[in-house]
Amino acid sequence: MSDIIYMDNAATTSLIPEVLEAMMPYLTDCFGSASTIYSIGRQAMDAVDEAREKVADLINARDPEEVYFTSCGSESDNWAIKGACEAYLKKGKHIITTAVEHHAVLDTFDYLKKRGWEITVLPTDNFGRVSPAQVAEAIRPDTVLVSVMHANNEIGTIMPVSEIGKVCAEKGVFFHVDAVQTAGHIKVDVRDINCSALSISAHKFHGPKGVGALYLKKGCICRKFLHGGAQEKNLRAGTHNVAGIVGLGKAAEIAKNEYPAEEIRLSALRDRLIKGISASIKECRLNGDPALRLPNNVNFIFKGIEGESIILFLDMKGICASSGSACTSGSLDPSHVLLAIGLEHEQAHGSLRLTLGRETTDEQIDTVLSELPPIIERLRQMSPLYN
């Protein structure tokens, strides 16, 4: 791995040694179920409770009991949306989201649409943002839920979720925020956002895969998602993934301590990468808001070539990148996010996403800026679409 330049941190991040070390006892000696009352079971539950406190601290929840553990960010999204819709069914059957959400949200909305729910999908501007005014105008007396992501996983644009949260609170509408790309990277404050529910995922900030969390504000109702046991205050059945939960807690603790300085460091690297690509490669376009974007996100369109070809050529140079969301990497369709911000189909096929992380260095930025321009030039010479 030492020779690999990994720039796909929006897809997943490395499991750092401190997190693995914290997890190991719960994969070996302290293997008991957290639902049991004998000693190793109680130790496991103590570890789960400690992790709950660390996650609550990361997102500034008032009470650790507002944090519920899940298997991933997608489950958290599904639970928040379906659970709230079921809980507030008597109010109506209208729900609102945006055109650039992750498929964990959009597919859940489609599922509900097929079951009689009326959905409003808000368009974005060319940077991929929706405004609080758009949300306010879309809310009706029968609106049950609004779901808006904190920041986009493909183009990095940060949404005005605090202002949208204020609109939803004033109108008495359940507000869910997908913070999978922001938790552990920029400030995520559920009190400032004023959300009803918020989703996070451990493996996006150097925790293990297969564990996430859902913040559910006290007083907000969300129906049970998994049925069976009485875990997670009888709202989410299933034996606790103790080692994974401990890893999430440790990753949250580290992120809380490191992210202000790391945000500054990554923003500087990001800006140098954007400036270098823009200066060295003609006919390219930066996607997403140039200022209000994640500190680690760089997303470009290069005229006349396919994003997948760029990725393969970069891989031959030991550079890991992507053309968009890892969850849709098997699809031949262009990114729904890039189409939503106004790009044509052929343009959207030529995207490259470089997402930086804890291990990214200045030297790695230099290497990418050295290797990428000749790759683009070679691919354009081969492309029947260019010029």
N, C-alpha and C positions, 0 to 999 in steps of 0.2 A: 504493500500500500504506500510505502514511502516514496515511490517513483510516480505515483498517480496524483494528478492534480484534480481534485474533486470539486466540481462546481455545480452540483445538483442538490444543494442542501434544502431547497424547497420541497423536493421529493422525500428525502429522508436524511437524517444526520447520523454521524458515527456515535456509537455507545462509548462514552468517555470512561477512562479507568475508574474514576471516583464513583461513578454510578454503578458500574459492574461490581466493584468491591462492596458497596452497600447492599447489593442484591444477593450476593453469594451465600450468606448464611441462610437465606430463605429458600435457596435451591438445594441446600444440603441438610444440615443438622436441624434447623428450625423449620421443618416442612409441614407442620400441623395446620389444619384448617382453622381459619380465624373465627369460625362459628362454634368452635368447641370450647369447653371450660377447663380442660387440663392445661398444664403449664406451657407446653409448646404452642398450644392453640391460643392461650392468652398472650403469649409473646408475639405471635403473629398479629393478633388484633391490636395490640399496642403499637406495632409497627405500622399498621394500616391507619390508625388514628393519628400517629405522628406525621405520616405522609399527607393526610387530609389537611392538617394544620399548615404544612409547607405549601401546598397548592393554594389554600385559601389566602396565605400571605402573599403569594406571587400575584394574585389577581385582586388583592385587597377586599376580599369578602369579609363581611362583618362577623360571620360565624362559620367555623369549619364544617358545621353540620349542613351548610348550604352546598357542599361539594359532594358529588356522587361519582363513584368510579365506574368506568365503562371499559369496553374492549378496544375502542378507537374513537377518533374524531367523527367518523361516519356514523357510528352508533349514537354518539352524543347528539349529532344533528337530527337523526331519525327520531330519537326519543323526544327531544325538545319539541319538534314540529308535530309529530303524530300525537304525543302525549298532551300537548296544549290544546290541539284541535278537539280531541276527545273530551277533555276536561271542560271546555267552554262551548260545547256544541249548542247549548240552548241559546247562546248569544247570536249565532249565525253560522254561515258556512262560506265566508269570504276570507282569503288569505293573500298576503302580498310578499313578493320577493323581487330580486333584480335579475337582469339578463346575464350577469357575469358570475353568478354564484358557482360554487363547486357542485359537481354532480350529486354529491351526497344530499344537497339541499334541493337542487332542481328535479332530480329523479323522485324525491319524496313528494314534492309538489305535484308532479305528474301522476304519481300513485293516488294522491288524494283527489286530483281532478277526475280521474276515472271512477271515483267513488262518490261523485256528486258535489265536490267542493268547487267553488268558483275562485279562480286564481287570477291575480293581476301581477304581471311581470313587468317591472319598470325598466324602461330603456336608460342607457347611460350616455354621458357625453363622450367625446373622443378620447378622453383619458380613462374612461371606465368608472366614472363616479356618478352616483345619484345624489340629488339634493334633498335636504329635509323638506323643502317645499313640495317636491314631487310626492314624498311619502304622505305628507299632510293632506294633499289633494286626493290621494288614492284611498285614504281611510274612509270607510262608511260606517253607519251605525251597526251593520252586521259583520264588520271586520273582526276576526278573532285573533289573528297573529300577523306580525311583520318579521321577516327574517332577512337580515343584511349582514354580509361578511365584514369583518374588521379591515382586512386587506386582501387584495386579490392574489391568489397563488401563482398566477401566470405572469401578469404584468406589474404586480407590486403596488398598485394604486391603493392608498389608504382612504377608507370611506369616513364620512363625518358622522360616526356612530353616536357620539355624545349628543349631538344636536338632534339626530333622529330619535335617540332614546328619550329626549325631552318631549318631542312631538307625541310619541307613543304613550308616555306617562300622562300627558295632558288629556289624551283622548281615551285613556283606559284600555289600551291594546297591549297584549302580550308581545314582548320584543325579544327575539332570539338573535344572538350574534355568534357567527362562526369565527372564532379567534384562533383557529388552528395555525395560521401562518404568523400570528403576532405574539402569542403568549411565549415568553422567554426571550423575545427579540426586541420588542419595544414596550412601552408602558401599557399595561392592560389593567384598568381600574374599573371594576364592575359598578362601583358606586358612582363614579364620574360618568360612565356610559349609561347608567340607569337602566340596565337591561333586566329582563325577567329571567333569561337563561343565556348561558355562554358555553361554547364547546372548545375543548383543547385536546391536543394529542401529544403524548410523551416523545415520540420518535422525531418530532419536528424540532426539538431543542435538546438533543443528545441524551434522551431517555430511551428505554426499550420500545420495540414495536409491540403491538398487541395490547396497549393500555392507553386509556384516555380518561377524561373527566367531563362531567356536566355540572356547571354551576346553576343552581336553581334558587332564586331569591325567595326568602321566607315570605309567605303570604301568597305566592304564585303557585297555582295548582298545575301539576303535570301527571297524567295517569301513568300507571305502571307499564313498562315496556316489555320486560321479560318476566314471565310468570313461572312460579315454582317456589323457591325458598324465600326466606324473609330477609335476605341480605339487603344492605343499603336502605335501611329503615323501611323495609318491605316494598321498595319501589323498583328494585332491580335484582331479580333472582340470579343465582349462580355463585358457585364457590369463588371466593376472592382470589384473584391472581396476586398473591401477596408479594412475590419477588418483583413482579412488574410494577405494582403500586408503590413499593419502596423505591424502585428505580425512578418512577415519575416524581416522587417526593424529593429525592436527592437532586434530580435534574432541575426541579423547580427552585430548590434552595440555591444551587449554584447559579442559575440564571438570574435570580433576584439580586445576588451579590455582584454579578459581572455585567449584566446587560447595559447599564448606563455607559460604561466605558467602552464596551464592545460595540454598542450602537454607533458611537463616534468613530471608532476604528474602521468598522465595516463601511460606514457611509463614505469615508475618505477613499477607501479602496474602490468602492462602487463608482464614485464620481470619476476617479482616474481611469477606470475601465471604460466607462461611457464616453469620456472625452477622447480616449485613445482610439476606440473603434470608430467614432464619428469622424475623427481626423484622418484616419488611415484607409477607410473603405468608403468609396463613393456609392451613392444611391442606396443608402440604408436609412432606416427610421427607427427611433427609439419609441417603444410602446409603453403606455402608462404615463402617469403624471410625472413630469420631470423633477418636481420638488416634493410633493406629498406622496412618497413611495417608500417601500420597505428599505431599510439600510443595506440589505444584501442582494437586492433584485436588479438584474439587468436583462432587458428583453428587447431584441432587435428584429426587424424584418430586413432581409436582403433581397433586392430585386432580382428576379429571374432564376432563382434556385430553390431547391427543396430543403427544408430544415433537417430532414432525416439524413440527407447526404452530408450536411455540415457536421452533424453529430458523429457519423461514422468516420469521417476524416479526422475529426478532433480525437476520437477514440484511438486512432492509429498513432497519434502523438501523445497518448497517455492522459488526455484531458476528458473528464466526464462532464457532459452537459445534457440538455434536453431541449425539446421543441415546445414544451408546454407541460400540462399536468401529467404526472406519472400514471394517474388513474385512467387516462384515456390513450395511453401510448400504443395500444393495439388497434386503435381506430384509424381508418383512412380519411375520415372527415376532418376538415379544418377546425381549428379551435373555435368553440362557440364564443369565447371571450373576445378573440380578435375580430370575429364577425360582428359582435355587438358594438365594438368601438368604431365600426365603419369600414373595415378593410374588405376588399374583394376576396373571393375564394382563392384565387391564384396567389394573392399577396399573403394571405394567412398561412399558406403552406410553407412559406419561406422564413419561418420564425426560429430564433435561437434564444433560449433562456439560460443565462448563467447566474446561479445563485450561490453567493459566498457564504462562508461559515467560519467557525472557530479556528480551523486549521489553515485558512487562506492567508497567504503572505504576499508581500510586495513582489517578491521574486516570481511567484506564480502568476500574478497579474502581468508582469513583464513577459513571461513565456506565452501567455494567451495572446497578448498584443503582438507578439512576434509571429506566432503560428497561424493566427486566424486570417489575416489579410491574404497571404498566398493561397490558402485553402479556398477562400471566396473567389479569388481570381481564377484559380484552376477550374472550379465548378462552373463558373460563368462561361469559360471557354468551351466547356463540354455541353452547356445547356442550349437547347433549341429555343428556349423561351426568352433568353436574354438578348436584347437588341434584335 
